[in-house]
């Protein structure tokens, strides 16, 4: 089973809530002024964004080693680390995904930073982080709809840079994607452009399990999932 899909995602389909943004920023679900108005402004600015894109490419898993903390997809070996590799156990295929909120987030964030309004710049940046995650939730749902038709299950999605998986592995990941897939480019230092973009792997198979996030077992301090309190114990 191989497949490549990409989608244009409408801002209104993401259902980004003010309470979520405020909590992500550490303000609690009900922000005081001026943050209440600032979040409204950020949402209004970013609602005009027509460049939100995401997609996935499905490739066969050809080798797997929890001991070495690695998974091989076609001819590319990924050092995902023992934790992520264990969560991918049983994968027959892998969906390599990318998703971006486009350049609008950094355009507006940089505009306010240039005007020395650093707080508004931060609010837009935080909103953009949740915007791309919300868009990726939609892409994940589309992937699930597809695999359901083949009676296959999905793991959660895992990205380079978290849980011992080195960012440099994005070079391997992008080498298995079509060129400029979803209008995202990768630098030699493995940074994505636009900045508000995500990439990673979802395991696919008859026996894989969706385990959620186990933030209490991870030492990453700048993870969006930890900030959103997406804790799942098992």
Residue pairs with C-beta under 8 A, 6 or more apart in sequence:
1 58
1 60
1 93
1 150
1 204
2 57
2 58
2 59
2 60
3 56
3 57
3 58
3 146
4 55
4 56
4 57
4 58
4 178
5 55
5 56
5 142
5 143
5 146
6 53
6 54
6 55
6 181
6 182
7 53
7 54
7 55
7 138
7 139
7 142
8 50
8 52
8 53
9 52
9 53
9 54
9 135
9 138
9 139
10 52
11 46
11 47
11 48
11 49
11 52
11 131
12 47
13 138
14 52
14 131
14 134
14 135
14 137
14 138
15 134
16 43
16 127
16 130
16 131
16 134
18 31
18 36
18 39
18 40
18 43
19 29
19 30
20 130
20 228
21 39
21 42
21 43
21 123
21 126
21 127
21 130
22 28
22 29
22 30
22 31
22 35
22 36
22 39
23 29
23 228
23 229
24 126
24 129
24 130
24 224
24 227
24 228
25 31
25 35
25 122
25 123
25 126
27 35
31 39
34 119
35 123
38 119
38 120
38 123
39 123
39 127
41 120
41 123
42 108
42 120
42 123
42 124
42 127
43 127
45 104
45 108
45 124
46 101
46 104
46 105
46 108
46 124
46 127
46 128
46 131
48 104
49 101
49 102
49 104
49 105
49 131
50 102
51 100
51 101
51 102
51 103
51 104
51 183
52 100
52 101
52 102
52 131
52 132
52 135
53 99
53 100
53 102
53 135
53 182
53 183
53 184
54 97
54 98
54 99
54 100
54 135
54 136
54 138
54 139
54 182
55 97
55 98
55 99
55 139
55 181
55 182
56 95
56 96
56 97
56 98
56 139
56 143
56 202
57 95
57 96
57 97
57 176
57 177
57 178
57 181
58 93
58 94
58 95
58 96
58 204
59 73
59 74
59 93
59 94
59 96
59 176
60 73
60 74
60 92
60 93
60 94
61 71
61 72
61 73
61 91
61 92
61 93
61 94
61 203
62 72
62 73
62 74
62 75
63 70
63 71
63 72
63 77
64 70
64 71
64 72
64 85
64 88
64 89
64 91
65 71
65 85
66 82
66 85
66 86
66 89
67 82
68 79
69 79
69 80
69 81
69 82
69 84
69 85
69 164
70 77
70 78
70 79
70 80
70 85
71 77
71 78
71 80
71 85
71 88
71 91
71 94
71 201
72 78
73 94
73 96
73 176
73 201
74 176
76 172
76 173
76 175
76 176
77 172
78 165
78 169
78 172
78 173
78 201
79 165
79 166
79 169
80 88
80 158
80 164
80 165
80 169
80 201
81 163
81 164
81 165
82 164
83 163
83 164
83 217
83 218
84 158
84 162
84 163
84 164
84 165
87 155
87 156
87 158
87 203
87 211
88 94
88 155
88 158
88 201
88 203
88 208
89 203
89 208
90 203
90 205
90 206
90 207
90 208
90 209
91 155
91 203
91 204
91 205
91 208
92 152
92 204
92 205
92 206
93 152
93 203
93 204
93 205
94 201
94 202
94 203
94 204
95 143
95 154
95 201
95 202
95 204
96 173
96 176
96 177
96 199
96 200
96 201
97 136
97 139
97 140
97 143
97 157
97 198
97 199
97 200
97 201
97 202
98 174
98 177
98 181
98 182
98 184
98 192
98 197
98 198
98 199
99 132
99 135
99 136
99 139
99 182
99 197
99 198
99 199
100 132
100 135
100 182
100 183
100 184
100 192
100 194
100 196
100 197
100 198
101 128
101 131
101 132
101 135
101 194
101 196
101 197
102 183
102 194
102 196
103 194
105 124
105 125
105 127
105 128
105 131
105 194
105 195
105 196
106 128
106 194
106 195
106 196
108 124
109 121
109 122
109 124
109 125
109 128
110 121
112 118
112 120
112 121
112 124
113 121
128 196
129 196
129 224
130 224
130 228
131 196
132 196
132 197
132 198
133 198
133 224
133 228
136 157
136 198
140 154
140 157
140 202
143 154
143 202
144 154
147 153
147 154
147 204
151 206
152 204
152 205
152 206
153 204
153 205
153 206
153 207
153 208
153 209
153 210
154 202
154 203
154 204
154 208
154 210
155 202
155 203
155 204
155 208
155 209
155 210
155 211
156 202
156 210
156 211
156 212
156 213
157 200
157 201
157 202
158 165
158 200
158 201
158 202
159 165
159 198
159 199
159 200
159 201
160 166
160 167
160 168
160 169
160 170
160 173
160 190
160 199
160 200
161 167
161 220
162 218
162 220
162 223
162 225
163 218
163 220
167 190
167 191
168 190
169 190
170 186
170 190
170 192
170 199
171 186
171 190
173 199
173 200
173 201
174 181
174 186
174 199
184 192
184 193
184 194
184 197
184 199
185 192
185 193
186 192
186 193
187 193
192 199
211 232
211 234
212 230
212 232
212 234
213 225
213 226
213 230
213 231
213 232
214 231
214 232
214 233
214 234
215 223
215 225
215 226
215 229
215 230
215 231
216 231
216 233
218 226
220 226
